[in-house]
């Protein structure tokens, strides 16, 4: 079984400031790691994922996340946020050895970017 | 690409009534998932279909819940004798056939259920 902890339910930040959204997980098996984003009135979208290889993964819109196996973390960062980044961000894991994607999600972190 | 479509988007019902939600996945996706999301929580897995076969059901899926995917295309999720605790957003997702779990799910916008 897996569990995901997102300690911050809400993160307010000013535009152009850096941000970090924290994610820790617990699992008895090896997992893949994901960040999904939900913009207002839209469905969940994959932001980035870690399957293997380099522990630092990047999205097309400037976010990055680093897999830290010893700390069982997968924190999401962006050096300079935009108003349009306002959304809810969900960290998720799935069993690496499963043949399909039964994702376990955290409770989400609402990123609120103000001018 | 029309994406994952869910219907209805909103449903308000009285306690004890039955409700049914429909999900149309992306056309070439043979894998379909239902999740439930309550206020302040992340999505919770309910059930998974590969083609028409229901391969996994969560313990969250009580006897009042039933899901089908009769022809391996669209799916329905029915809740019988609804309770106020069933109020939630019901999310459908799909993914393409793959011999390897890559984790990317394509989500619909959800069906919001309110039980009065």
Interface residues (C-beta under 8 A of the other chain):
Chain A: X4 X6 X9 X32 X34 X36 X41 X42 X43 X44 X45 X46 X49 X51 X90 X92 X94 X95 X96 X98 X99 X100 X101 X102 X103 X104 X105 X106 X107 X108
Chain B: X3 X4 X31 X33 X40 X41 X42 X43 X44 X45 X48 X50 X55 X56 X91 X93 X95 X101 X102 X103 X104 X105 X107 X108 X109 X110
